[in-house]
Each structure stands twice: as structure tokens, then as C-alpha cells.
Amino acid sequence: MNISLAQAEKLIAVAKEKAIAIDTKMNIAVVDAGANLVAFVRMDGAWLGSLDISIKKAKTARFFDMNTGVVGSLSQPGGSLYNIEHSNGGLITFPGGVPIKNAAGDIIGAIGVSGSSVENDHTVAEAGALAI
């Protein structure tokens, strides 16, 4: 199962609303179950450097079917996934990437958000992911 474009656009709209509510500018990316980019938005004034980060956060969340912050905690020195961020053409292992599940609990994609603190990035990504 894959996320549809209509669903991805809804996620982005909800995430964008959350970003506005917390007064930040974000890059928001949604990938499908195959980690292919489905939808992307760069809010006016969002950092250009965060564009790539948001996409990689979404891909990382889908590649491992977990929040990117969890991947980050496992990839610390001595951790079971130490240095994993160098795989798959580069991963992002800090908060802001969240898997997207349908009503049945199947992962159908992921959302990645970047442009603020990692706490804000995660808050916005989670708001988007819960919009399905």
C-alpha cells in the first residue's frame, strides 16, 4: 500500500498549519512506501539547506519504519546502529522523520520536516503523520 497524492497533500497542509502555529518555517517532504518522494513544500523563508534534510528524514523513517530520533539514539557510539547514517546515500538520524500508517496500521509512507529545532521538526512531522 502507498500513500496517495491527496493524502500526502493533506499531511503537508496539516504540518504547515502546525508550523505556522508554532511560528516557524519548514521544509516538509512526504515519501511513499518505497521511499519515493510524493509531495514537498518549502514554506516562504525556510532554510534552503533544510530541503535535502527533510527529504532524507522522510526516507530514513521509511527505510527503518521508525522515527528518525529513535534511529539516532541507536546510532550513537557503542550503539547497535553506529555509523548507519553513512548508508543508503546518507541518512538523517535526528528527530523530524515519522512513518505514516493507514487505519489498519500498515506503513504507507513517511514524512520528514526540517527548518527549526529538532523538537519543533518532530512536532510538525508528528502532526502531519497523524492527519491520516
C-alpha positions as CSV (number, residue, x, y, z in Angstrom):
1,M,0.0,0.0,0.0
2,N,1.1,3.5,-0.8
3,I,0.1,6.9,0.3
4,S,-1.8,8.8,-2.4
5,L,-1.0,12.3,-3.6
6,A,-4.3,13.5,-2.0
7,Q,-3.3,12.0,1.4
8,A,0.3,13.5,1.1
9,E,-1.1,16.9,0.3
10,K,-3.4,16.7,3.4
11,L,-0.4,15.7,5.6
12,I,1.5,18.7,4.3
13,A,-1.4,21.1,4.9
14,V,-1.7,19.9,8.5
15,A,2.0,20.0,9.1
16,K,2.2,23.5,7.6
17,E,-0.6,24.7,9.9
18,K,1.3,23.3,12.8
19,A,4.5,25.1,11.7
20,I,2.6,28.4,11.4
21,A,1.0,27.8,14.9
22,I,4.5,27.4,16.5
23,D,5.9,30.3,14.4
24,T,8.5,28.5,12.3
25,K,9.2,28.0,8.6
26,M,9.7,24.4,7.4
27,N,10.5,22.2,4.5
28,I,8.1,19.3,4.5
29,A,8.6,16.1,2.5
30,V,6.3,13.1,2.1
31,V,7.5,9.8,0.6
32,D,5.6,6.7,-0.3
33,A,6.1,3.1,0.9
34,G,9.0,2.7,-1.5
35,A,10.7,5.9,-0.1
36,N,9.9,7.8,-3.3
37,L,9.1,11.5,-3.0
38,V,5.4,12.1,-3.4
39,A,5.0,15.7,-2.3
40,F,7.1,18.5,-1.0
41,V,6.7,22.1,0.2
42,R,9.2,24.8,1.2
43,M,7.4,27.4,3.2
44,D,8.4,31.0,2.3
45,G,11.7,31.8,4.1
46,A,12.5,28.3,5.1
47,W,16.2,27.4,5.0
48,L,17.4,26.1,1.7
49,G,19.8,23.7,3.4
50,S,16.9,22.0,5.1
51,L,15.3,21.0,1.9
52,D,17.6,18.0,1.5
53,I,17.4,17.2,5.2
54,S,13.6,17.0,5.2
55,I,13.6,14.5,2.3
56,K,16.3,12.4,3.9
57,K,14.4,12.4,7.2
58,A,11.3,11.1,5.4
59,K,13.4,8.4,3.6
60,T,15.2,7.4,6.8
61,A,11.9,7.0,8.7
62,R,10.6,4.8,5.9
63,F,13.7,2.7,5.4
64,F,13.7,1.7,9.1
65,D,10.0,2.2,9.9
66,M,10.7,4.2,13.0
67,N,11.0,7.8,14.0
68,T,14.4,9.2,13.0
69,G,15.1,10.2,16.6
70,V,14.9,6.6,17.5
71,V,17.4,5.7,14.8
72,G,19.6,8.4,16.2
73,S,19.5,7.0,19.7
74,L,20.6,3.6,18.3
75,S,23.3,5.1,16.1
76,Q,25.4,6.7,18.9
77,P,28.9,5.4,19.6
78,G,28.6,1.9,21.0
79,G,25.0,1.6,19.7
80,S,23.8,-1.2,17.6
81,L,23.4,1.1,14.5
82,Y,26.6,3.1,15.0
83,N,27.6,4.9,11.7
84,I,24.3,3.9,9.9
85,E,23.9,7.5,8.7
86,H,26.6,6.7,6.1
87,S,24.4,4.1,4.4
88,N,21.7,4.4,1.8
89,G,23.3,7.5,0.2
90,G,23.2,9.3,3.6
91,L,20.6,9.2,6.3
92,I,19.4,11.8,8.9
93,T,19.3,10.3,12.4
94,F,17.9,13.1,14.4
95,P,14.2,13.9,15.1
96,G,11.9,15.1,12.3
97,G,11.1,12.0,10.3
98,V,8.0,9.9,11.2
99,P,6.5,6.9,9.4
100,I,2.9,7.2,8.2
101,K,0.4,4.5,8.9
102,N,-3.1,3.9,7.4
103,A,-6.1,2.9,9.6
104,A,-5.1,-0.7,9.5
105,G,-1.6,0.1,10.9
106,D,0.3,-0.5,7.7
107,I,3.1,1.8,6.9
108,I,2.2,3.6,3.7
109,G,5.0,6.3,3.7
110,A,6.8,8.8,5.9
111,I,7.0,12.5,6.5
112,G,10.2,14.5,7.0
113,V,10.4,18.0,8.4
114,S,13.3,20.3,8.7
115,G,13.8,24.0,9.4
116,S,13.8,24.6,13.1
117,S,15.0,22.9,16.3
118,V,14.7,19.1,16.2
119,E,12.0,19.3,18.8
120,N,9.9,21.6,16.5
121,D,10.7,19.5,13.5
122,H,9.4,16.4,15.2
123,T,6.3,18.2,16.5
124,V,5.4,19.3,13.0
125,A,6.2,15.9,11.4
126,E,4.1,14.1,14.0
127,A,1.2,16.5,13.5
128,G,1.3,15.7,9.7
129,A,1.7,11.9,10.2
130,L,-1.4,11.8,12.5
131,A,-3.5,13.6,9.8
132,I,-4.3,10.2,8.1
